[in-house]
Amino acid sequence: MAYRADDEYDYLFKVVLIGDSGVGKSNLLSRFTRNEFSLESKSTIGVEFATRSIRVDDKVIKAQIWDTAGQERSETLVLVLDEISVLYRAITSAYYRGAVGALIVYDITRHVTFENLERWLKELRDHTDSNIVIMLVGNKADLRHLRAVSTEDAKDFAERERAFFMETSALESVNVEEAFTEVLSQIYNIASRKALEAADDSATLPKGQTINVGKDDVSAVKKVGCCST
């Protein structure tokens, strides 16, 4: 999709990638933001993020996508020392703060990564607003011969959890663009609806004033005076 210069945007949305280690989160991120894939990618250490802008309707949406290692979900690490537990909670809280969208990723060839989705969902919902847009992503769909999680089971799970669902292949670049774009489009729809509701509730809105659509719905909105082209 065509978009303008990286520093020109109408909305900035923070999206987080979560899921077990090794499910392909980092390659999904690099495929979407840089159209790159690495067969020799190593586990993420700490937190990384990348950005990309897309156009939705006549607006430019800038996505700030955060990726973190899946290992920090380990119960063993949390229970080693109280100090580590406190640090873990602080890092987790900071990671999720301001997020308005999430891709929860599992590996279709490893059923345990699918089983752990409930824990990831609980952690996500404990730290974010109830309106967060969630996309369940079954990655590594190119490994069809090794499939351990059926598409039907994943669809049923997503429906129960009120989440969107797609199977992707970061290797073959299948549905990666679509998954991220769908999440960003849905977030934009929420932000637009909130803006309209705010406008309807106001008798008058001073000229040039930015409508506050709420930090729980968007991470940031454009500065006053900025215009879309």
C-alpha positions as CSV (number, residue, x, y, z in Angstrom):
1,M,0.0,0.0,0.0
2,A,1.2,3.5,-0.8
3,Y,1.9,5.8,2.1
4,R,3.5,9.1,2.8
5,A,6.8,9.9,4.5
6,D,7.4,8.0,7.7
7,D,7.1,11.1,9.9
8,E,3.7,12.1,8.4
9,Y,0.8,10.1,9.8
10,D,-2.7,10.6,11.1
11,Y,-2.7,7.9,13.7
12,L,0.0,6.0,15.6
13,F,-1.0,2.6,17.0
14,K,1.0,0.4,19.3
15,V,0.6,-3.3,18.5
16,V,2.3,-6.1,20.4
17,L,3.4,-9.6,19.3
18,I,3.1,-12.3,21.9
19,G,3.4,-16.0,22.1
20,D,5.8,-18.8,22.9
21,S,9.4,-18.6,21.9
22,G,10.2,-20.0,18.5
23,V,6.7,-19.5,16.9
24,G,8.1,-16.9,14.4
25,K,7.1,-13.6,15.9
26,S,10.3,-11.8,14.9
27,N,10.1,-13.1,11.3
28,L,6.5,-11.9,11.1
29,L,7.6,-8.5,12.3
30,S,10.6,-8.3,9.8
31,R,8.4,-9.7,6.9
32,F,5.8,-7.0,7.5
33,T,8.1,-4.0,8.2
34,R,11.0,-4.8,5.9
35,N,9.9,-7.7,3.7
36,E,12.7,-9.8,5.1
37,F,13.0,-13.4,6.5
38,S,15.9,-15.1,8.1
39,L,16.2,-18.9,8.4
40,E,18.9,-18.4,11.0
41,S,17.1,-16.0,13.2
42,K,17.8,-16.3,16.9
43,S,15.5,-15.9,19.9
44,T,14.7,-12.3,20.7
45,I,16.5,-11.1,23.8
46,G,14.6,-8.3,25.6
47,V,12.3,-6.1,23.5
48,E,12.5,-4.9,19.9
49,F,10.1,-2.8,17.9
50,A,9.8,-1.7,14.3
51,T,7.4,0.7,12.5
52,R,5.6,0.8,9.2
53,S,2.9,3.1,7.8
54,I,-0.1,2.0,5.7
55,R,-3.1,3.7,4.3
56,V,-6.6,3.0,5.6
57,D,-9.3,4.9,3.8
58,D,-7.8,8.3,3.3
59,K,-5.7,8.2,6.5
60,V,-2.1,7.2,7.1
61,I,-1.7,4.8,10.0
62,K,1.7,4.3,11.5
63,A,2.1,1.0,13.3
64,Q,4.7,0.7,16.1
65,I,5.0,-3.1,16.5
66,W,6.7,-4.5,19.6
67,D,8.2,-7.9,19.8
68,T,9.6,-9.7,22.9
69,A,11.1,-13.0,23.8
70,G,8.6,-15.8,24.6
71,Q,10.8,-17.1,27.4
72,E,9.8,-14.4,29.9
73,R,6.5,-16.3,30.3
74,S,8.5,-19.0,32.2
75,E,7.0,-19.7,35.6
76,T,10.4,-20.9,36.8
77,L,12.0,-17.5,36.2
78,V,9.2,-15.7,38.0
79,L,9.5,-17.9,41.1
80,V,13.3,-17.8,41.5
81,L,13.3,-14.6,43.7
82,D,10.8,-12.1,44.7
83,E,13.0,-9.4,43.2
84,I,12.9,-11.1,39.8
85,S,9.1,-11.4,40.1
86,V,8.8,-7.7,40.7
87,L,11.1,-6.9,37.8
88,Y,9.1,-9.3,35.5
89,R,5.8,-7.6,36.4
90,A,7.4,-4.2,35.7
91,I,8.7,-5.2,32.3
92,T,5.5,-6.9,31.4
93,S,3.4,-3.8,32.4
94,A,5.7,-1.5,30.3
95,Y,5.5,-3.8,27.3
96,Y,1.7,-3.8,27.2
97,R,1.2,-0.1,28.2
98,G,-0.6,1.8,25.4
99,A,-1.1,-1.2,23.2
100,V,-4.3,-1.1,21.2
101,G,-3.8,-4.3,19.1
102,A,-2.1,-7.6,19.6
103,L,-1.1,-10.6,17.4
104,I,-1.0,-13.8,19.5
105,V,1.1,-16.2,17.6
106,Y,1.4,-20.0,17.8
107,D,3.2,-22.6,15.6
108,I,0.8,-24.9,13.8
109,T,3.4,-27.7,14.1
110,R,3.7,-27.5,17.9
111,H,0.5,-28.1,19.8
112,V,1.9,-26.9,23.1
113,T,2.2,-23.4,21.6
114,F,-1.5,-23.5,20.9
115,E,-2.3,-24.8,24.4
116,N,-0.4,-21.8,25.9
117,L,-2.6,-19.3,24.1
118,E,-5.0,-19.1,27.1
119,R,-2.2,-17.9,29.4
120,W,-1.0,-15.4,26.9
121,L,-4.6,-14.1,26.5
122,K,-5.0,-13.7,30.2
123,E,-1.7,-11.8,30.5
124,L,-2.7,-9.6,27.7
125,R,-6.2,-8.8,29.1
126,D,-4.8,-8.2,32.6
127,H,-2.6,-5.4,31.2
128,T,-4.7,-3.8,28.4
129,D,-8.0,-2.2,27.8
130,S,-11.0,-4.4,27.0
131,N,-11.3,-2.9,23.5
132,I,-7.9,-4.1,22.4
133,V,-8.1,-5.7,18.9
134,I,-6.8,-9.3,19.0
135,M,-5.6,-11.4,16.1
136,L,-4.9,-15.1,16.6
137,V,-2.1,-16.1,14.2
138,G,-1.2,-19.7,13.3
139,N,2.3,-19.3,11.8
140,K,4.4,-21.6,9.8
141,A,1.5,-22.7,7.6
142,D,4.0,-23.7,4.9
143,L,4.8,-26.8,7.1
144,R,1.5,-28.4,6.2
145,H,2.9,-31.9,6.5
146,L,3.9,-31.3,10.1
147,R,0.6,-29.7,11.2
148,A,-0.4,-30.4,14.8
149,V,-3.2,-27.8,15.2
150,S,-6.2,-28.0,12.9
151,T,-7.5,-24.9,11.4
152,E,-11.0,-25.7,12.7
153,D,-9.8,-25.9,16.3
154,A,-8.0,-22.6,16.0
155,K,-11.1,-20.9,14.4
156,D,-13.3,-22.2,17.3
157,F,-10.8,-20.9,19.8
158,A,-10.7,-17.5,18.2
159,E,-14.5,-17.3,18.0
160,R,-14.8,-18.1,21.7
161,E,-12.3,-15.5,22.6
162,R,-13.8,-12.8,20.3
163,A,-10.6,-12.6,18.3
164,F,-9.8,-12.5,14.6
165,F,-7.9,-15.4,13.1
166,M,-5.5,-16.1,10.2
167,E,-2.9,-18.7,9.4
168,T,0.3,-17.2,8.1
169,S,3.7,-18.1,6.7
170,A,6.5,-15.6,7.3
171,L,8.7,-17.8,5.1
172,E,6.4,-17.7,2.1
173,S,5.0,-14.3,2.9
174,V,1.4,-15.7,3.1
175,N,-1.2,-13.6,5.0
176,V,1.4,-11.6,6.9
177,E,0.4,-8.3,5.3
178,E,-3.3,-9.2,5.7
179,A,-3.0,-10.1,9.4
180,F,-1.3,-6.8,10.4
181,T,-3.5,-4.7,8.0
182,E,-6.7,-6.3,9.4
183,V,-5.6,-5.4,13.0
184,L,-4.7,-1.9,12.1
185,S,-7.9,-1.4,10.2
186,Q,-10.0,-2.6,13.1
187,I,-8.2,-0.3,15.5
188,Y,-8.8,2.6,13.1
189,N,-12.5,1.8,13.0
190,I,-12.7,2.0,16.8
191,A,-10.8,5.2,16.8
192,S,-13.0,6.7,14.1
193,R,-16.1,5.6,15.9
194,K,-14.9,7.2,19.2
195,A,-14.1,10.4,17.4
196,L,-17.6,10.6,15.9
197,E,-19.2,9.8,19.2
198,A,-17.1,12.6,20.8
199,A,-18.2,15.0,18.1
200,D,-21.8,14.1,18.5
201,D,-21.6,14.7,22.3
202,S,-20.1,18.1,21.9
203,A,-22.4,21.0,21.1
204,T,-19.5,22.9,19.6
205,L,-15.9,22.0,18.9
206,P,-13.4,24.9,18.7
207,K,-11.9,25.2,15.3
208,G,-8.5,23.5,15.0
209,Q,-8.9,21.5,18.2
210,T,-8.0,17.8,18.1
211,I,-10.7,15.4,19.2
212,N,-9.5,13.3,22.1
213,V,-10.6,9.7,21.3
214,G,-9.1,8.2,24.4
215,K,-5.7,6.6,25.2
216,D,-7.4,3.2,25.5
217,D,-8.4,3.3,21.9
218,V,-5.3,4.7,20.2
219,S,-1.8,5.3,21.2
220,A,-1.6,8.7,19.6
221,V,-3.3,10.9,17.2
222,K,-2.0,13.4,14.7
223,K,-0.9,16.8,16.0
224,V,-3.2,19.8,15.6
225,G,-2.8,21.3,12.2
226,C,-1.7,18.2,10.4
227,C,-3.7,17.2,7.5
228,S,-4.0,14.1,5.3
229,T,-3.5,14.4,1.6
